[in-house]
Amino acid sequence: MEAVPRHHFLPERIWLDDGEGGYAPCDRPADAERWYAAAYADAPVVTQVNDGAEPEEGDVWASSSASAPSIVVRMLEDLDVHQGAHVLEIGTGTGWNAGLLAHRLGEANVTTLEIDGAVTAKARTALHNAGLYPEVVCTDGERGWPPRAAYDRIICTCSVRRVPPAWVKQSQPGGVIVTAWDNPWITYGLLRLEVNAGVGEGRFSPHSAFMLMRNQRADLRIYRDVVRDEHQPDESKTDLAPWEVTGQGIDAQFAIGVRLRDVWYTRQQNPDVDGVMTRLWVATTDASSWAAVDYDGEHDDQFTVWQHGPRRLWDEVEAANRWWRENDRPGPDRFGLTLTADGQGTWLDNPGNHTSP
């Protein structure tokens, strides 16, 4: 990393935590000390917001970032590159990761793909300024890059919900794919697949969160997009606390996300409902079903549940949480994934123990 300094790949303006759940700009010319501190902290740095569009006041969301150095190291260790290996990277971002690979393997052995044209141009410039010339292509990484296939190693630095079959097809026998992984319930985990006979198979590891691949963004993350005035939900009670399946319970959240692959949640503080301090909204990605769980701020042994649609979503969440407990509360590293031409499936402990409900 000393040979390829991280700060050479960061833009003049980065975006830092504003202390209120959002981001505020930090410009190197105006605040060099803070900028360099962020550049060399072991933490991700947001390098683009709102897909490059000028943000409106109060509407700032991260769309590209430089991963924390420790995560970069972990992914490269999982990738297990050897001298002369032919590597494809999806998600060029700042270009730093591609620079590290090019320095280690030789630039002729590294191809990196980025879907955003402006990000691609900046990364290419940063790489050239560092004296590194890997192949940098502006394209949709989900399709891989057939002109330079097959690859010994494929690394994806944005998270995916579906591992593209093209990556397996473009891998050498015995090749390795390392990618960040995501589901609508939780963005967490790395996945390492080994490819043989056209099948990719491997395990998850519990590390960090990444930006979702742009063409896999599909969720309605606002409850108002799902709930309608004419809906008449069923009312019931539950003793499962909302924070048991959200909050800091990473292991439970990961298991629920694996079991309920099309379900997301969001919290609403002070929903302007008598006797309700917080409300947890749960919905399907196709907006056909939803549930809400109310906490009154006083009682933590029973909660009011509202459910609407063809699926009883909170019942499904309870069942997924129960399944997790009955299987000795597994963490992400006990789960794995198999990818074939017919699709992908997750499993617990071994490929024969499927996790589908």
N, C-alpha and C positions, 0 to 999 in steps of 0.2 A: 504493500500500500504506500510505502514511502516513495517508491519510484513513480507512482501515479497518484499525486495528491488530490484528495477529494475536492478541495475548494476551487481547483481549476475548472471543475465541471458544473459548478453552481452558478445560476444567473445573478446579476447584480441585485435583483429584487427577489427575496424569498419571503415566505409567509410563515409567521410564527404564531403559536397559541396566544390568543388575546386575553386568556384568563376567564372568559365567559362562554366557552364552548365554541368559539369561532376562531378566525384567523385575522391577523393584522400584518400589513407589509413591513418588511425590514430591508432598507436599501443600504448596500455597502458604502456608497459615498457619504451617506448621512450618519450611519451608525456602524462603523467598521468593527468596533470591538464586539458588539452584539452579533453582527453577521458572522465573524470568524469563530466566535464561541459556538454558534449554532452549527457552523460547517464542520467543527471537529468534536462535537458532542456525539456520544453514542446514542443517537436518536434520529428518527426520520426527519427530513426537511421538506416541507411543501414547496415545490418549485413552480407550480402553475395552479391557478384557481379557475373555476367556471369554464373549463375547456379553452382557456385563453381569452374568453370574452371579458370585457370590462365589467367588473362586478357592480351591481347596484348596492346601495347602502343596506346592510343587514342581510344580504344574500350572497355570502361567500362560502364556497365549498371546494374542497381539495380535488383536483383532477390529475395531478402528476406530482411525483415526489422522488426524493433520493432516499433510499432505504437506509436504516441505521447500519453503521459499519459492522456491528456484530452479526446482524442478519445476513449481510452480504457474505461475510466469511462463512457463516453456517451453510448457506445455500451452495457456495462454491465447494465446501467440504463434502456436502451431500452429492454434488455433481461428480466429484472424484475424477477430475480431468487428468490425463496423462500427456506427456510430451507428444506432439503430433496429432492430438485429437482434433477432430473437425466438429466445431460447436456452433449451434444456432441459438441465439438469444431472442426472446420475444419480449418487447417492452424496453426499448433503448433508454427512455427517460433522459437523464442527463448525459448518458454515455460513459459514466464512470465504470460501471460493471463491465461493459464491453472493452473499455480501456485496460482494465485489470486482466481480462482474458487475453486480449491481444498482446499485452506485454509478456504474459506467461507462455502463450502458445505460438505466438507469431501471428501477425495480422491476417495473413492469407488463410488461416484456419478459423477465423471468426466472422460470422454473419450476424447482424443484429437488425431487428425489425421494429418499426415504430409507426403507429397508425396516424399520429398527429404530425402534419407537415411542418408546423413551426417548431415543435419539439425536435423533430428529426434534423432540421437545419441547424439548430443550436448545438445538438449533440455532435453532429458531424464536424462543425467548426471547432468545438472544444477538443475533440479527438485529434484533429489535424494540428491544432495549436500545441498539443502534447507530443506531436511527432508520431502519431498512431493512425493507421489507415485500414482498419477493418472494413468489410463491406457493410455499408449502412443503407438500408432500404426503407422507404416510406410505403408501407403496405399493411394490410390486415394480417396480423400474426396468427390468427386462427387458422389460416390456410397454410401456414408454414412458408417455406421458400424452396419449391421444387428445383429451380435451376442449380442449386448447390448441394442438393441432397445426394447421398444419404449422410446422416449426421451420427457421430459417435455419442454426442451429448446434446440435449436440448434443455434450456433453462428459460423459464417464464417468470418475469419479475412483476407481473400483475396477477391478481387472483382470478381463477376460473371456477365456474360451477359445473361445466361439462368439459372434460379434457378432449380437445379436438382430435378425431381419428387421424387427421392428416399428420399429426406429430408422430404417431406410431408408424404410419406408412413411410414417413421420411427418416425413420431411425434405422441404423444398422442393427443386425442381429446382435444381441448383447448390449445394445445401447441403453442409455439412462435418460429419463426425463425427470426434471425437478421443477415443480411449479408451486406457487402459492395457491391455496384452495379456499373456496368460499361457498356458503349456502345462504339462503335468505335469512335464516335465523341468526347466524353468527359468521363473521369474517375472521377466520383464525385457522392456522395450520399450514404446514408444508406437506407436500406429497412427493414421494420418490418412487418412480416406476422403473422397473427393468423390462426391456422389450425383447421378446423371443417368439418366433413363429407367428408374428403379427398380433401378439397379445401383450399389452402392458399391464403389469401387476406390481403392487408394492404397498407400503404402509405410510400412514400419516405421522407427523411429529408435531408437537404442540409449540409452535413458534409464530408469534407476531401476526400482523394483519397487513394487507396490501390493497391498493386500488383495484377495483374490479375491472376486468377487460371491458373496453367500451361497448363492443357489440354484444355483450352479455348483460348489460344493464337493462333491466326490464321491470323492476319492482315499482309498485305504487307505495311509497313510504309515508303517505299522508292519509290518516284515517278518513278524512273528508272525501277522499276519492273513492271510498268503499261504502261508507254508511250513507243511507238515504232516509229522508224524513218518513217515507212511507213504509219503511221496514218495521216489522213488529217482532222483535226478538223474544225468545223464551228466557224466562228468569229461573235461576237455580242458585245453589250455594256450593262452595268448595272449601276444603281445608288446605289446599295447596297454595302456599303463598306465592304471589307473582314473582317476588325476588328470588325464589328458589330456582326458577327456570330462566331468569335473566341475570342482571347484576353481575356479581363476581364469580358465579358458579360456572366456570368455563367448561369443566368436564360434562356437567349436565346439559349445558347449552349445545355443546358439540354433538352429543348423542341425540338430542332432540332434533337438531338440524339434519343429521344423517337420516333419522326416521321420517321426518316431515319435510321433504325436500322442496316443497312449494309454499311454505308458510313463513311469514315474517311478523315482527312485532314492533310496536313503538309505544312510548310512554307519554301520557298527558298529565302534566301537573296542574292541580287546581282547575278541573274541567268545568267549573261553574255549575255544579250539580250539588244540591243539598246533601250534606253528609258524606261527600266524597272528596278525599284529599288528592289521591292519584288514581289514574285509570290506565290499565294496561290494555292496549288494543292488539288483537291478533287477527290476521287475515291471510287468505290465499292470494297468490300472485295474480290469479285471474279475476280477483275481486268478487268471486261468487259466494264466498262464505266469510263470516267474521265472528269474533267474540270479543267481549270486553269484561275485564275483571276489576272490581272496585275495591279500594282500600280506604277505610274511613279515618285512618290516622290514629286509631285507638286499639282496635281489636286485631290481633294477628293470628287468630285461630279459625276464623271463618270469613269468607269474602263472597260478595254478590257477583254472580256471573250472568252475562247476557250473551245469547248465541242466536245467530241468524244464518240461514242458507242451508243447502243440502248436506253440508258437513257440520258435525258438532265439533268445532275446532278445539274448544277447551277440553272436551272429553279426550280428543286425540293427544293434546299436550299432556294431560294427566297420564294417559296410557304410555306415552313415550317416556315420561319421567319414571313411571313404575318399572318399565322394561329396563331402564338404565340402572335402577336400584337393584333389581332382581339379578342383574348380571355383574354384581360387585362394583358398581359405579366406575365403569371403565373410563380412562382418559383417552385423548386422541391417539396416543401411540399404540393402543390395542386395536384400532380400526385400520382397515385397508381398502383398496379399490382395485377392481379388475376392469380393464377396458378391452373390448373386442369389437369386431365389425358390427355387432348387433347392438352395441351400446355399452354403458358403464354401470357397474353395481358395486355397492359398498358391502363390507363384511366385518365381522368381529372375530378377532383372534386367528381365524383361518378362512381361506376363500370359500369353503363350503358352508360357512355360517352366515348366511345373508341377513342384512339388517332391515330389509323392507318389512313394514308392518303386515 
